[in-house]
Amino acid sequence: MGRIRALPVHVVNQIAAGEVVDRPASVVKELVENALDAGARRIEVRLTEGGKARIEVRDDGCGMDPDDLAAAFLPHATSKLASVEDLDHIASLGFRGEALASIGSVSRATITSRPAGAATGGFVEDREGALSEVRPAAAAPGTVIVVEGLFAGVPARRKFLRTSATELGHVVDTLERFALSFPEAVFLVEHEGRPVVTTAAGEGRRARIGRFHGDDLARSLLEARSADDAPVHVEAYLSPPGVTRGDARLQQVYVNGRYVRDRTVGHALREAYRDLVPPGDRQPVVFLFLTCDPARVDVNVHPTKAEVRWRDPAVVHETVRRTLRAALEGARPGVDVGAAATGARPSTLEAAEFAFLHGVGGQGAGREARWGAGAPGSAWGGGGATAFPPAPAHGHDPAHPHDHAHDPAHAPAHDHAHPHGGAVGARERLRPVGQVLTTYLVLESEDGLVIVDQHALHERVLFDRISDRLRTGALEVQHLLVPAVVTLSRAEAARIHEERELIAKLGWEVEAFGDDAVAVRAVPAVLRRPDPEGLLHELLALLESGRREGLDRAALLSAVVDRMACRGAVMAGDPLHPDEVLALLAQAEALNHAHSCPHGRPTRLAMTRRDLERYFHR
């Protein structure tokens, strides 16, 4: 007897289910795609236990007659393809005919449907691969599909489902993307009888962005459209230069209505923003909708249709890059953004030299006076040279009453210890000379010159301090006089619930404020510029990213501390008083690895007298 044999149909369907169905959100995605392909303009999704117990999707599309119902749960049965040539011109969202058969093989699924012109409807059931006969049923025009007990008969799969709140969050994210891509359709999501997503007829894309992500964000976005004769039509809503987030969750790309991840488009997006966003992991906000002849793009390259392959990727790349770049340039009147990318503008060094020589720039006309005012000799580790401005005055923010600008947990503190004592030896060996470009600290050593990146060094100090304190307890908090109300997505609310102990340990005090918001009562005291809304979104995005990447607890905590240290450190552009500089050096001196920041970038550059003499041929 041969060892090779055909698999039973129900096993084939369950294997296919493993590719296209992994959680309630993927079931909802497949069913909503079918509804949109059927011409639906109103789609209602009702869930129980986040979809783990029950999913109902109701639409007003064209409906199915009894013959269609009899074939609906059969594997590879579809109304959208007739020949292999059709694969070269796929205009529908679904086409493989796998979804219903896969869903039915791992649940109890029923379809009730009625075409608009029919006198009655029909009903069919798939109970984990066992199909019923089609029976007459009373039904409104359209289709209702109910999926119950997802993975109930496949315990190995069901154990990977998460809490109801988390699964609901994934469903909501899925429906929000459909709602953005198809603004002409109305979407409703209910959970346990309560509405969680509602949209109105006649909304445009900008209005829907505002509905899901806040009106302030929606109003701030630029709009970009390609020329009418472009090979790929581009419609985009994108953040202006300098407006960024800490994650790429709000970079969304849609191709002919389908939400996708695409390297070609992603690279074009990054090229459009080249030299317009800060370096590092800051990300612009972009909602990008591409429409083209289906023959230009192959959507049959991924089981869940999440990726595409372009027939002419270079054309797509250039169309997207040029369209976005033009909108970004238009947002900066009087500044030739395009020239900056080609090197036609003066370099940063040239601009800084011009500002210094002519008394213009960040310090304005008072720059020379501020830098010419001497500080007491005791603050320099020696007398003579005067190069630093006086200590900056700190304003009072009623929402953040505790000003920690000189608190050791918040910024480099003044060090009033004896100049010959312990770690303060830096006061003896290094003499502050000046602050260059309000970013680099210049100090004279016993045998040369030291240049310090103030942000990188302070970031290393804070990283070690925060890590030490987390090992022994929790971080100090800074209470807000007025709690900050932060609106959350369902996924973010679920993340707060699941990570509440860690979030509290990190110095956050939050409590529920309605169904989709929290009140922030305290933030970590280490933060120099408290921004409860932005920082909380950033923290939750980091926790979600770490979970997706499979980071263990230690690695995840290290990533969070890294971000907090970066946020808490003095930044490029922050003026520092000489006492603050000396305190920072004293704090760094106690570290074993102050030569680099947590990202591995160097914190200082040292040049000996011999180095200087060799350079100047002395």
N, C-alpha and C positions, 0 to 999 in steps of 0.2 A: 504494500500500500504506500503510495507516494506521500511525501511530507508536505508538499505544497497543496493548499486547498483554498477555495474562496471563503472569505469571511462571511458570517451571517449578516443580513442587512442591518439588524439593530446594532451590531458591533461596529459596522462601517459608519452608521449615523452617530454613534457615540464618539468615535474617533474624530469625525468631522466636528462634533460639538466641542471637542477639546480645542479646536483651532478657532472657532468663531464665537463660542459661548463660554465665558469664564466667570461671569457675575451677572446680577440683574441688569446692570447698565448695558451690557452687550446684548441681552435679550431685547431691551427697550430700543436700542439702536437699530437692530435688524427689523423690528416690527414697525418702527416709525419710518424707516426707509421704504418699506413696502407700502405704507399708507401714502407717503408723498408720491411714490411712483404711480399709485392708483388715482392721483389727482386730488387728494384730500386737501381741504382748506381749513379744516378744524380737526385737531387731534387732541384727544384727552387721554391722559395716563393716570391710572389710579393704582396705588401700591399699598401693600400691607407688609409690615416688618421690613421696610426698605426694599421690598420686592422679593425677599427670600420666601415669604409665605404665598404671596399672590401678586400678579401683575395683570392689569387689564389695560389694553390699548384700544380705544374706540375712535373711528374716523368716519368722515362723510365722503369717502372716495367712491369709485365706480362699483365696488361690490363684486361678489363672485356668485356665479350660478351653480347648480348642483354638480355639473361636470367638473368645474374648476375646484369645487370643494373636495371632490373625490380624489383629485390629484395633488392637492395642496401640500399634504404631508409626505408625499413620495420623494425619495432622494433625487436631486438634480432635475426636478420638475419646475419649469419656469415659463412664464409668458413673455419673457423679455429677450430671448435669443431663439433663433430658428436655425442658424447655420454657423459654421466656423467663421465665415466672413463677418458676421455680426460682432465678433470679438474685437475687430479693428475700429468699431464705431459705437462704443457703448455710451448711450445717452441717459441711462437710468442709474439710480443709486444701487439697486440690487440687480443681480443677473445670474448668479450661479445656481440658484434653486436649492441651496444647502440649508438655509436658515431654519425654515419651519420643520424640516425633517430632523435637524440637529436638536432644536428646542424640544420637539415632541419626544425625542428619545431619552431625555433626562428630566422629564416633568410630566405632569398631566396637563395637556393643552387642548383647548377647544376653540373652534371658529364658528361664529354665527354671522351670516352675511346675506345681503339682499341687494341685487342690482336695482338701480333707480326705477326702471320700468317694470319690474317684476311684481306680481301680486303677493308673493310670499317669499320668505327667505329659507335658508337651509342651515343645518348644524352638523358638524363632524367633530370627532374627538380622537386624540392620539394619546394613549396612556402608556408612556415609556415604550413606544414602538408598536403597540397594539392599536390598530386603526378600527374605528367603528364604521358602520354604514352611514351614508348621508341621510339625514331625516329632515322633514319639513319643520320650520320654526318661525314663529312670529318675530319680525325684526324690522327696524327702521332702515332706510337706505344707507348703505355703507357696510362697514365690517367691524366686528368686535372680536378680539382675540384675548383669551384668558389663559394665563400660565400659572399653575399652582404647584407648590412643593418642588421648587427648582433643586435638582440634585438630591432629592429625598431618597432615591434608589441608588445613588452613587455617593456613599458616605465619604469616600476618599476625596471627592471633589468638593462636597459641601463644607468640609472642615476648613477649607481655605477661605470661605466667605467671612467677612468681618462684621462688625456690629451693624445694626439696622441704620444707625445714623450715618456711618461711613458709606454703606451701600446706597443710601438715599442721596448722599452728597455726590456720588459718581453718576447717579441717574440724572440729578439736577444739572450737573455739568454737561452731560450729553444733550439734554433738552435745550439748554441755553445755546449750545452751538447750533443746533438745528434752527432755533428761533432767530439767530443772527443770520444764518445762511438763507433762510426762507422767510423774509419779513412779510410776505403776502399771506402767510398761513397763521392761524391762531393756535396757540399751544396752552394746554392746561395740565398741571401736575398736582395730584392730590395724594397726601400720605395720611393714612388712618382717618380719612374723611376731611382732612384739613388742607386747603390750598397752599402750595408752596411755590408754584410758578404760575403766573398768569400773564398773558400778553393780550394786547388789544388789536383789533383789525385796523389796518391802515398805518401802522407804525413803520417808520423808516429804520434803517440800520443804526443811525446815530441814536435815535430814541431808544432802541433796544439795547445798545451798549450802555446807555444811561440807566436803563431799568435794571440791568444785571450787575453793572460795575460802578454805578454812581454817576449822577448828573454832572458833577464837577469834572470828572475825568472825561466824560463824553464831550463836554463843551470845550475842553482844552485841546482835543485832537484836531490835527490838520486833516484835510480831505484831499485825496490825490486820485486823479483819473487819467488813464492813458488816452491817446488819440483814438478817434473812432475807427481809424483804419489799422490800428495795431494788430499784429497777428494774435496776440493774447490781450484781452481786455482786462485792465487792472482798475479795481475800485478799492481804495484803501483809506483807513482812518488811523492816523499815526501820531505819536507824541512829538512835539517840537524838540529841537536840539536842547540837550541838557536836562530834559525831563525823563527820568529813568526809574526803574524798580530793581529790587534785589533778585528777581527771578524772571524767567521767560514765560510764565504761565499765560500772560496776556499778549503773547505773540502767536496769533492764530491764523492759519492759512487754509483757505477753502478753494477747491478746484471744481468748477461746474457743480457747486453746491455741496461737495463732499469735503469734510474736514480731514486734512492729511498732514503728515510730516514729510517734508521734502527738502533734501539737501541743497538742490539747485536754488530754490526760492529762498531758503534760509541764508545761503551765502550771499545772494543778491541783496537781501535785507541788510545784512551786516556791512556790505560794501557801501550801501546807500548812506549808512550812518557813520562811515569811517571818518575819524577825527572830529565827530560831533558829540560823542558820548564819552564820559570819563573812562579811563582805563580800568581794567579789573572785571568784575562780574556784574556790573550794572547793565541793565537791559532796557531798551526802549519798549514802548507799548505799540503794537501794530496789529490791526485787524485787516487782513488782506484777502480780497475776493477776486479770484481769477476765473474768467470765462473764455472758452475757446472751442473751436471745432473738436468734438470728441476724437476725431482721427489724429489729433496732435498729441494725445496723451494716452498711455496704456495704464488702465486702472486694475488690470488683472495680474498684479505682481505681489500681492500680499493677501493672506487668508481673510483678514478683516478689512481689506480695502483701505488700509491706513496709509499706504504709500503709493506713489505713482512713478511712472517712467515717461519722460518727455521724448518725443520724436526728434525735437531740435532744442536741446537744453540751452545752447548758447543764446538763441533768440529770446527764450523765456527769461533767462538771466538778465540780459541787457534791457529788455522791456521793463521788467520790475525795477531794476536798479535805477534806470533813468527816470522813471515815473516818480518814484519815491524821492530821489535826490532833488528833482525839480521842486517838489512841494517843500522840502526842507530848506532849500535855498531861498524860496519865496518867503519863508517865515523869518528870515534874517535880513530885512531891507538894509541896503548900504554895505553889506558884507558879502564879498564874493566867496561863497563857500566852495564853489567848484574849483577856484584857483588854489585854495588851501590844499586840496587833495593832490594837485599837480606840482606843488612846491612854488607857485608863482608869488605867494605872499611872503613877507619877511619872516625869517625864522623866529622862534620864541626868544632866542638870545638877543637878536637884533632889536626886537620890540622892547625887551627889558632894558637894553642899553639906551634906547631912545627915551623911554619913560624916565630913566634915572637922570640923563643929561638935561632933559627939558622940564623936569619937575612935574610930569603928568603921570597918571596911572592911579593905582589903588590908594596911595596916600594923599593924592591931590597936591595942592599948592603948599600945604604945610609939611611936606615930607622932609625937607631939609631941617626945619626947625625941630621936628620930633627926633630926628636922628642926631641932631647936634647937641641935644640936652644931655649933660653928663649925669651919671649915677654915682652914688657914694662909692669911694674906693673899696670899702669893705664888701661891697656886693660883687666885686670883680675878681677877688682873689689877688688883688694888686691894684695899684692906682694907675693913672695916666690916661690910656685910651678911653674914648667915649664913643660908643657906636649904637647902643640899644635905645629904643624909645622907652618912655616911662611905662609903668604897668598900665594896661588898658583898664578903663572904668567898666564895671559890669552893671548892666541894667537890671531892673527887677521885673520879672514876668509873674503876674498874679496867678497864672495857672500853674506855675512851677515855683513855689515860694522859696525853696531851699537852693540857693546859689552855691554850687559845689565847685566853682571854677578853680579854687585853690585847695580843694579837699584831696588828700592823697588817693582816695578811691575814685577820684573824678578827673583830676588833671595833675600835672607835676606840682607838688606842694612846695611852698617856701621852706627852706631848710635853715633853721636858726641854730643848729648844733655848733659846737666849738669847731673852728676851722681845722684843728689838728686831730679831730676825733674820728676813729673808726672809718666807716664807709664814706665819710665826707671828704676823704682825701682827694677826691676829684677837684675840690675847691682850690687845693694847693697846686695841682699838676696841670690843670687846664684853665686858661683865662679866656672868657668870652670876648670875642672881637666884634661880632656882628651877626645879623640875621639876613641872609641873602634871599631875595624873592619871597620873603616871609615863609620860607619852606626849609631852608638849610641853615644850620647853625655853624658858624665859623669860630673855631677856638684855637688859641696858641698853646702848643704843648711845650715841654722843656726842650725839645729838639726838633720842632717843626710845626706842622699845621694839621688840624683835624677838621673835617667837614662831616656834619651829622645830619641825616634825614630825620627831622623832628617827629614826623608821623610814624615812621618805621620803628624808631627806638621806643617811643612811648607805647606803641602797639605791643611790642615785645614785653615791656614792663607790665602792662595791664593783662596780657594773656597769662603770664606766670602768676600774677596776683589773683586773678579770677579763678584760675585752675586750683591754686592752693586753698582758697576759701571754699570752693565747691567740694573739695576733698574732706573738709572738716565740718561742713554745714551748708548754709545757704547764703546768698548774696544779700548785702544791705539794700534796703528799698528806699525810694524817694517818693513820699506821698504827695499826691496832687490835691490842691485846694478844691478844684472843680474836676470831678471824674470825667474822663474822656470817653464818649460813647463811640464805639467802633462797630461798623456794620461788617458782617462776615458772610461768606458763602457757606452753604451747607457743609461742604467738605472741611472748611476751616473751623466751623463750630464743632464738628466731630473730632477734629484734631485737638482742639482745646480740651474737650471732654476726656479723650484718651490719654493726653499727656499732661493732665492738670497738676500732678505732683512735680514733674520736671519743670513745668512753667513756673510754679510757685517757688521752687528751689532757685530758679534763675532770677528771682527778684520781682516777679510780676504778681500783682493782686488784681484779679479780674472776677467779675460775677455776671451772671446772665442778665440781659436787659432786653426782654422780649424774645421773639422766636429767632431773630436773625442778627442779634447784636449783643455786645458785652459792654459793661462799664469798666474801664481801667481805672483803678483807684491808686495804684502805685506802680512805678517802673524801677528797674535797677538803678541804684544810685551812681553807678559807674558811668552812666551815659552823660556826655557833656551837653548834648542838645536834645532833650527829650522830645520825641515825636511819637506819641503812643500809637496812633493809627498806622503810620508807615512802618514803625519798628515791629509792631505785633504781626502785621501781614508778612513782614520779612521773616520773622521767627517761625511762623507757621509754614511758610513756603519752604524754609530750610528743613524743618522737621519732615515735611511731606517728601521733599527731594531725597533726604537721607533714607526714608523708608523705602522709596522706590528703588534706590540704588543698593539696598540691602546692607546698609552700614550697621555694624554692631553698636551697642550702647556707648561704648567708650569712644568710638570714632565719631558717632553722632554728636556726643557732648563736646568733643574737641572742635568740631565744625561750628557749633553754636558759640562756644567761647571765642573762637577765632573771629566770628562776625561781631560779637559784642566788644572785643578789644579794638577792632577796627573802628567801630562806631564811637567808642569812648575816648579814643586817642585824639590828641591835638591834630589838627588837619593842616595840610599845606594852605598857607594863607592866614594862619592864626599868628598874630604877633605875640612874642613871649618876652617877659621881663628877665633880666639877667639872673635874678634869684630863682626864677622858675627853671631856667636852663640848668643852673647848678644843682637844683633839687632833682631834676630828671637824670642828670649824670650820676648823682649819688645813688638813686634808686637802681639805675642800670648796673652800677658797679658791683652790686650784690649778686647779680645773675652770672651763671656760668656760660651763657651763650648769648650775650647781648650783641654779638657781632651780626646777627641776622634777625629779621622780623619773623612772625609765625609762618609767613609764606615763603621764606627762604631768601628774601631780598636783603642785600647788605644794609646795615644801618649807618655805617660810617666809612669815610675814606681818609686814610692817614698818609701824609707826605712828610718825610724826614727832611732835615736841613740838607742832607746829601742829595736827596731827590730833587729839591728845589735848585740847588747849585748845579746839578747835572743838567737840568732842563734849561737853565739860563746860561750855561757854559761859563760858569764862574770858576 
